[in-house]
Amino acid sequence: MTSNTPVAITAKTVVYLPDRHPGWGQKSEPSAVSYSLACEGGWADQVYDRLADWARTYNLLDDIEKDEEAELPNWDEFMATLVPADRRLEAVRAAFDDRDAIIVDNPVMLVWDTSIRGGETLRDDGAVILDDFCNPVEDYTVHLEVIDPEGLGIDDPTDWRAWNEPISGPWRGLSDGFTVDPDDDEPVDPTDGEPYDDAEERLLRKAGIDRSSVWDVSTPW
């Protein structure tokens, strides 16, 4: 779920960058970021400097910078006290250097799990062996996790402890995935990215959101 409304902006606010991607290490796909992520990654100064430069174009820093000893406020205070509410999205877009950036109200994480169960084996005499772990079937399942500050009081998306499966609402229990059964006529190849992408897109459609709401994808492999 995304928003273009002038909501309160903090270091923990999640922002989706469709045009520019400085955030998640070596990943090439556009993704969600936050100022707290920039602080962890060592590129927060760039973001803050662009925000300050944007503010100067509207003369928002004149009173502060008249005092040579005064310091600019931190990100949260800057956004709350210096940026007009109707220009907060504009300020975010300037700070993250993406004119199409979107504020994400309810970010999600896609979390993958795998499990192995016994398959079916047809013996020479025609009997079927059920749950045969000599013929294993692999299930790959993806579910949603959301930021749940009520758990440990943590709401920073960069902290893995902030994420939990929904315990209520329409997203509770939602999942998708695929099965790798070597006995299928055309078994799914788990080394190919397509079945993962397809399952993720199906899950997002079930949830009524799109890729712009995804903070990250977590895998056990």
C-alpha positions as CSV (number, residue, x, y, z in Angstrom):
1,M,0.0,0.0,0.0
2,T,1.5,3.3,-1.1
3,S,0.6,6.9,-0.5
4,N,1.3,10.3,-2.0
5,T,-0.3,12.0,0.9
6,P,1.8,14.3,3.2
7,V,2.1,11.9,6.1
8,A,4.6,12.3,8.9
9,I,8.1,11.4,7.6
10,T,10.7,9.9,10.0
11,A,13.9,8.0,9.6
12,K,11.9,4.8,9.6
13,T,9.5,5.8,6.8
14,V,9.7,3.3,3.9
15,V,10.2,4.9,0.5
16,Y,10.0,3.0,-2.8
17,L,12.4,4.2,-5.5
18,P,11.3,3.1,-9.0
19,D,14.0,5.1,-10.8
20,R,17.1,5.0,-8.6
21,H,18.4,2.2,-6.4
22,P,21.2,3.0,-3.9
23,G,20.1,0.8,-1.1
24,W,20.3,-2.9,-0.9
25,G,23.9,-3.9,-1.6
26,Q,24.4,-5.6,-4.9
27,K,20.7,-6.0,-5.8
28,S,19.9,-4.5,-9.1
29,E,16.1,-4.3,-8.9
30,P,14.5,-1.2,-7.5
31,S,13.4,-1.6,-4.0
32,A,12.2,0.1,-0.8
33,V,14.6,2.1,1.3
34,S,14.5,4.3,4.4
35,Y,16.7,7.0,6.0
36,S,17.6,4.4,8.7
37,L,18.8,2.1,6.0
38,A,20.9,4.9,4.6
39,C,22.4,5.4,8.0
40,E,23.3,1.7,8.3
41,G,24.7,1.7,4.7
42,G,26.9,4.7,5.1
43,W,25.2,6.9,2.5
44,A,22.9,8.9,4.8
45,D,25.1,12.1,4.4
46,Q,24.2,12.1,0.7
47,V,20.5,11.9,1.4
48,Y,20.6,14.6,4.1
49,D,22.7,16.9,2.0
50,R,20.2,16.6,-0.9
51,L,17.4,17.4,1.5
52,A,19.2,20.4,2.8
53,D,19.9,21.7,-0.7
54,W,16.2,21.2,-1.6
55,A,15.2,23.2,1.5
56,R,17.5,26.0,0.6
57,T,15.7,26.5,-2.7
58,Y,12.6,27.4,-0.7
59,N,14.6,29.5,1.8
60,L,13.6,27.1,4.6
61,L,17.0,27.2,6.3
62,D,17.6,31.0,6.2
63,D,16.9,31.6,9.9
64,I,19.0,28.7,11.0
65,E,22.0,29.4,8.8
66,K,22.1,33.1,9.8
67,D,23.5,31.8,13.1
68,E,27.0,30.5,12.4
69,E,26.9,28.3,15.5
70,A,23.5,26.8,14.9
71,E,23.3,23.2,13.6
72,L,20.8,21.7,11.3
73,P,18.3,19.4,13.0
74,N,18.3,15.7,12.6
75,W,16.2,14.0,9.9
76,D,13.0,13.6,12.0
77,E,13.0,17.1,13.3
78,F,13.9,18.5,9.9
79,M,10.9,16.8,8.3
80,A,8.5,17.7,11.2
81,T,9.4,21.3,11.7
82,L,11.0,22.7,8.5
83,V,9.3,21.0,5.7
84,P,5.7,22.1,5.0
85,A,3.2,19.2,5.1
86,D,2.2,19.7,1.5
87,R,5.8,19.5,0.3
88,R,7.0,16.4,2.3
89,L,6.7,14.0,-0.6
90,E,8.6,16.5,-2.8
91,A,11.3,16.7,-0.1
92,V,11.6,12.9,0.1
93,R,11.9,12.7,-3.7
94,A,14.7,15.3,-3.7
95,A,16.5,13.6,-0.8
96,F,16.5,10.2,-2.4
97,D,17.1,11.6,-5.8
98,D,14.1,10.0,-7.4
99,R,11.3,12.1,-8.8
100,D,8.9,9.2,-8.8
101,A,9.6,8.0,-5.2
102,I,6.5,6.8,-3.3
103,I,5.9,6.7,0.4
104,V,4.9,3.2,1.5
105,D,2.4,3.2,4.3
106,N,2.3,-0.6,5.0
107,P,5.5,-2.3,3.8
108,V,5.7,-6.0,3.6
109,M,8.5,-8.6,3.5
110,L,8.3,-11.7,1.4
111,V,9.6,-14.7,3.3
112,W,10.4,-18.0,1.7
113,D,10.4,-21.4,3.4
114,T,11.2,-24.9,2.1
115,S,10.2,-28.3,3.3
116,I,10.7,-31.8,2.1
117,R,8.2,-34.6,2.3
118,G,8.0,-38.2,1.0
119,G,6.7,-38.7,-2.5
120,E,4.9,-41.6,-4.1
121,T,6.8,-44.5,-5.6
122,L,5.2,-47.1,-7.9
123,R,6.7,-50.5,-7.3
124,D,7.1,-53.2,-10.0
125,D,4.1,-55.1,-8.6
126,G,1.9,-52.1,-9.0
127,A,1.7,-51.1,-5.4
128,V,2.3,-47.5,-4.4
129,I,4.6,-46.5,-1.6
130,L,3.3,-43.3,0.0
131,D,5.5,-40.8,1.9
132,D,8.6,-42.4,0.3
133,F,11.6,-40.2,1.3
134,C,13.7,-42.1,-1.2
135,N,11.6,-40.1,-3.7
136,P,11.4,-36.7,-2.0
137,V,9.1,-33.8,-3.0
138,E,10.2,-30.3,-2.1
139,D,7.7,-27.6,-1.3
140,Y,8.7,-23.9,-1.7
141,T,6.3,-21.5,0.1
142,V,6.3,-17.7,0.4
143,H,4.3,-15.7,2.9
144,L,4.0,-12.0,4.0
145,E,5.4,-10.5,7.1
146,V,4.6,-7.0,8.3
147,I,6.1,-4.5,10.7
148,D,4.5,-5.3,14.1
149,P,5.7,-2.8,16.7
150,E,3.5,-4.3,19.4
151,G,5.7,-7.4,19.6
152,L,8.9,-5.9,20.9
153,G,8.2,-2.3,20.5
154,I,10.4,-2.1,17.4
155,D,9.2,-0.4,14.2
156,D,12.4,0.2,12.3
157,P,12.3,-1.8,9.0
158,T,16.0,-2.4,9.1
159,D,15.6,-4.4,12.3
160,W,14.6,-8.0,11.5
161,R,12.8,-8.3,14.9
162,A,10.2,-5.7,13.7
163,W,8.8,-8.2,11.2
164,N,6.2,-10.8,11.9
165,E,3.4,-12.7,10.2
166,P,0.0,-10.9,10.4
167,I,-2.1,-12.4,13.2
168,S,-5.3,-10.8,12.0
169,G,-6.9,-9.0,9.0
170,P,-7.1,-10.0,5.3
171,W,-3.4,-10.8,5.0
172,R,-3.4,-13.4,7.8
173,G,-2.4,-16.9,6.5
174,L,-1.8,-15.7,2.9
175,S,0.8,-17.8,1.1
176,D,1.8,-19.1,-2.3
177,G,4.5,-21.2,-3.8
178,F,5.4,-24.2,-5.9
179,T,6.3,-27.9,-5.6
180,V,9.3,-29.7,-7.1
181,D,8.3,-33.3,-7.8
182,P,10.8,-35.2,-9.9
183,D,8.0,-37.5,-11.1
184,D,6.1,-34.7,-12.8
185,D,6.2,-34.7,-16.6
186,E,7.8,-31.2,-16.6
187,P,9.2,-30.8,-13.0
188,V,9.8,-27.2,-11.8
189,D,13.4,-26.2,-11.9
190,P,14.2,-24.6,-8.4
191,T,17.4,-23.0,-9.8
192,D,15.4,-20.9,-12.2
193,G,14.1,-17.5,-10.9
194,E,10.8,-17.6,-12.8
195,P,8.8,-19.9,-10.4
196,Y,9.8,-17.7,-7.5
197,D,8.8,-14.5,-9.2
198,D,5.5,-16.0,-10.3
199,A,4.7,-17.2,-6.8
200,E,5.6,-13.8,-5.3
201,E,3.4,-12.0,-7.9
202,R,0.4,-14.3,-7.1
203,L,0.8,-13.7,-3.4
204,L,1.0,-9.9,-3.9
205,R,-2.2,-10.0,-6.0
206,K,-3.9,-12.0,-3.3
207,A,-2.9,-9.3,-0.8
208,G,-4.1,-6.5,-3.2
209,I,-0.7,-4.8,-3.4
210,D,2.2,-4.7,-5.8
211,R,6.0,-4.9,-5.8
212,S,6.4,-1.3,-4.6
213,S,5.2,-2.4,-1.1
214,V,8.0,-5.0,-0.8
215,W,10.8,-4.0,1.6
216,D,12.8,-7.1,1.0
217,V,12.7,-10.8,0.1
218,S,14.0,-13.2,2.7
219,T,15.2,-16.7,1.8
220,P,16.7,-19.5,3.8
221,W,19.2,-20.4,1.1
